[in-house]
Amino acid sequence: MKRTHIGGVLILLFISVICVAFRMTGNDDFDSARREILLRLIGHELLLQSGDSTSRVLPVKKIAGNEYQISFEHAFAFQPGSLVNTTQRLLAKDPLASEYVVNVLNCSDATIVYGYVISKNKKDDIVACIGRHQPLACYKINIKFKPTGIITSSNGYFLGSLTVLAFAGFIFLRSVKPPKALPDSPAIVTLGSMSFDTETGKLLTNGKTIDLTRTETRVLRIFALSPNEAIERSRLQKEIWEDEGVIVGRSLDMFISKLRKKLEFDPNIKIVVIRGKGYKLEISS
């Protein structure tokens, strides 16, 4: 696949990550708001069943990640069976609320006066004491929903994977840049008694062929285009390594040392150090 195609795919992938993230966030906010309205409706119907049509259902509180609390302005009495039926009927409208635990707490000491469990499979429901009427008192109702672990994890892994791929693609596009083109030069450059083939990376001298690595070829080509001229160290680092996304440590010194050894066949050719500046390819007549 060409680099331009890879870049296009990665850009689309990055846009997808953003869209999925916003979509998931938007859905979470909507579902949460919708659930709170259903919980308020449970409180409203519970008061109506107790004969109270005027007092308020107080704002629903989210007391934990998946737990909500319904509280009331005034005391009321309730039938456990009616509470169970009301919550099941209304929460059936919440697709993510298939399993939950309901606890009715006494306001004065936070003791649980009634509770039950609703599960996906009706045989796993835990509902007791339906016929025992609960007296007039101040109550709070806590409803804890079972986390939708599979859905949440899948979305999390999906979004996380896309983010990692997009980040890796960004690094890839930054690091795998095409080598910077060096100035045009003849295919064969004469260096003293040597001939340097800039295309194949070979040094020819007295019928002997010396092979250069790709990096050695690029370094020597820069020197060969400007013989007997100072070449700044920073220029070599930028044109040979930094433009290809490689961090330079002692790499330059190492390649200069290797080049010196391969140029030893002609004593009139030397790479000398210019202190505080860089290097120079000296070619004596």
C-alpha positions in Angstrom: 0.0 0.0 0.0 1.4 3.4 -0.9 2.2 5.9 1.8 -0.5 8.3 0.5 -3.1 5.5 0.8 -1.9 4.7 4.3 -2.1 8.3 5.3 -5.7 8.5 3.9 -6.7 5.4 5.8 -5.2 6.7 9.1 -6.9 10.1 8.7 -10.3 8.4 8.2 -9.5 6.2 11.2 -8.7 9.2 13.4 -12.0 10.9 12.3 -13.8 7.7 13.1 -12.4 7.7 16.6 -13.6 11.2 17.2 -17.1 10.4 15.9 -17.4 7.2 18.0 -16.2 9.1 21.1 -18.8 11.8 20.6 -21.5 9.4 19.8 -20.8 7.2 22.9 -20.7 10.3 25.1 -23.9 11.6 23.6 -25.7 8.3 24.1 -24.5 8.0 27.7 -25.8 11.5 28.5 -29.2 10.8 26.9 -29.6 7.4 28.6 -28.7 8.9 32.0 -31.3 11.7 31.6 -33.9 9.3 30.3 -33.3 7.0 33.3 -33.7 9.8 35.8 -37.1 10.8 34.3 -38.2 7.2 34.7 -37.1 7.1 38.3 -39.0 10.3 39.0 -42.1 8.8 37.4 -41.7 5.8 39.8 -41.8 8.2 42.8 -44.8 10.1 41.3 -46.8 6.9 40.8 -45.9 5.7 44.3 -47.2 8.9 45.9 -50.4 8.7 43.8 -50.9 5.1 45.0 -50.7 6.3 48.6 -53.3 9.0 48.0 -50.8 11.9 47.7 -51.3 14.0 44.5 -49.8 17.3 45.7 -46.4 16.8 47.4 -43.2 16.8 45.4 -40.8 14.1 44.4 -37.5 15.6 45.2 -34.6 15.7 42.6 -33.2 12.3 41.8 -29.7 11.9 43.1 -27.0 9.7 41.5 -25.2 8.4 44.6 -22.8 6.1 42.8 -21.8 5.0 39.3 -24.9 2.9 38.8 -27.0 3.8 41.9 -29.7 6.4 42.2 -31.8 7.7 45.1 -35.5 8.8 45.0 -36.5 11.0 47.9 -39.8 12.7 48.8 -41.1 16.0 50.3 -43.5 14.3 52.7 -44.0 11.0 54.4 -46.1 8.3 52.8 -47.2 4.7 53.1 -46.8 2.1 50.4 -47.7 -1.5 49.4 -44.5 -3.5 48.5 -46.4 -5.3 45.7 -47.4 -2.0 44.1 -43.8 -0.8 44.3 -42.4 -3.9 42.6 -45.0 -3.8 39.8 -44.5 -0.1 39.2 -40.7 -0.3 39.0 -40.8 -3.3 36.7 -43.4 -1.7 34.4 -41.5 1.6 34.1 -38.0 0.4 34.0 -38.9 -2.0 31.2 -38.7 1.1 29.1 -34.9 1.4 29.9 -33.1 -1.1 27.7 -30.0 -1.0 30.0 -32.0 -1.7 33.2 -32.7 -5.4 32.9 -31.2 -6.2 36.4 -31.3 -4.0 39.5 -31.7 -4.0 43.3 -34.2 -1.8 45.0 -33.9 -0.9 48.7 -36.4 1.3 50.6 -34.7 3.2 53.5 -36.1 4.9 56.5 -35.0 8.5 56.5 -34.4 8.7 60.2 -31.8 6.0 60.6 -31.1 4.8 57.0 -32.2 1.2 57.8 -33.6 -0.9 55.0 -37.3 -1.5 55.6 -37.9 -3.3 52.3 -35.9 -4.6 49.3 -36.0 -6.8 46.3 -33.9 -7.9 43.3 -35.0 -8.0 39.7 -33.0 -10.2 37.2 -33.1 -10.9 33.5 -34.4 -14.4 34.2 -37.6 -14.1 36.2 -36.6 -17.3 38.2 -33.6 -15.4 39.6 -35.8 -12.6 41.0 -35.8 -12.1 44.8 -39.1 -10.6 45.9 -40.6 -11.2 49.3 -43.2 -9.8 51.7 -45.3 -8.4 48.9 -48.5 -8.3 51.0 -47.0 -6.5 54.1 -48.2 -2.9 54.1 -45.5 -0.4 55.1 -46.7 2.3 57.5 -46.7 6.1 57.0 -43.1 7.3 57.3 -40.3 9.2 55.6 -38.8 6.9 53.0 -36.0 7.1 50.4 -35.7 4.6 47.6 -32.3 3.5 46.3 -32.1 1.7 43.0 -28.8 0.1 42.0 -28.5 -1.1 38.4 -26.2 -3.9 37.3 -23.4 -2.5 35.2 -23.7 -3.4 31.6 -20.1 -4.8 31.7 -20.1 -6.5 28.2 -21.4 -3.5 26.3 -19.2 -1.0 28.2 -16.1 -3.1 27.9 -16.7 -3.7 24.2 -17.1 0.0 23.5 -14.1 0.8 25.7 -11.9 -1.8 23.9 -13.1 -0.6 20.5 -12.5 3.1 21.2 -9.2 2.3 22.9 -8.0 0.2 20.0 -9.0 2.9 17.5 -7.1 5.5 19.6 -4.0 3.4 19.7 -4.1 2.7 16.0 -4.6 6.4 15.2 -1.7 7.4 17.5 0.5 4.7 16.0 -0.4 6.0 12.5 0.4 9.5 13.5 3.9 8.4 14.7 4.3 6.3 11.6 3.6 9.3 9.3 6.0 11.5 11.2 8.8 9.0 11.3 8.6 7.4 7.8 9.2 10.4 5.7 10.9 10.0 2.3 14.6 10.7 2.4 15.4 14.3 1.5 16.6 14.6 -2.0 20.2 15.6 -2.3 21.4 18.1 -5.0 21.8 16.6 -8.4 25.3 15.3 -9.2 27.0 13.1 -11.8 26.5 9.4 -11.3 30.3 9.0 -11.2 32.4 11.4 -9.1 36.2 11.4 -9.2 37.8 11.6 -5.7 41.6 11.6 -6.2 42.5 8.2 -7.6 39.1 6.8 -6.7 35.8 6.8 -8.6 32.6 7.1 -6.6 29.4 5.8 -8.0 26.8 7.8 -6.2 23.9 5.6 -7.4 25.2 2.2 -6.5 27.2 3.3 -3.5 30.6 1.8 -4.7 34.1 3.1 -4.6 36.4 2.0 -7.4 40.2 2.1 -7.1 42.9 0.2 -8.9 40.4 -2.4 -10.1 39.1 -2.9 -6.5 35.5 -2.3 -5.6 34.5 -1.1 -2.1 30.8 -1.3 -1.2 29.3 1.5 0.9 26.1 1.3 3.0 23.2 3.5 2.1 24.0 6.0 4.8 27.7 6.0 4.1 26.8 6.7 0.4 24.7 9.7 1.4 27.4 11.1 3.7 30.1 10.7 1.2 27.9 12.2 -1.6 27.5 15.4 0.5 31.3 15.6 0.9 32.0 14.8 -2.7 29.7 17.6 -3.9 31.7 20.1 -1.9 35.4 18.9 -1.7 37.8 20.9 0.4 34.9 22.8 1.9 33.7 22.7 5.5 30.5 20.9 6.1 28.7 21.7 9.3 27.9 18.9 11.6 24.3 20.1 12.0 23.8 19.9 8.2 24.9 16.3 8.1 22.7 15.4 11.0 19.7 17.1 9.5 20.0 15.9 5.9 21.0 12.3 6.7 19.2 11.4 9.9 16.8 14.0 11.3 14.9 14.3 8.0 14.3 10.6 8.1 13.0 10.7 11.7 16.0 9.0 13.3 17.4 10.5 16.6 21.2 11.1 16.3 23.5 10.3 19.1 27.0 9.2 18.1 25.8 7.9 14.8 27.5 10.5 12.7 30.9 10.0 14.3 30.6 6.3 13.7 29.9 6.6 10.0 32.7 9.2 9.5 35.1 6.7 11.1 33.9 3.9 8.8 34.2 6.2 5.7 37.8 7.1 6.7 38.8 3.5 6.7 37.3 2.9 3.3 39.1 6.0 1.9 42.5 4.9 3.2 43.3 3.3 -0.2 44.2 6.8 -1.4 46.4 8.7 1.0 45.5 12.0 -0.7 41.9 11.8 0.5 41.1 12.5 4.1 38.0 13.5 6.1 39.3 16.0 8.7 37.6 17.4 11.7 37.1 21.2 11.9 36.9 21.9 15.6 33.6 23.6 16.6 32.1 23.4 13.2 32.1 20.0 11.4 34.1 18.1 8.8 35.9 18.6 5.5 36.8 16.2 2.7 40.4 17.1 1.9 41.7 16.0 -1.5 45.4 16.8 -2.2 46.6 17.2 -5.7 
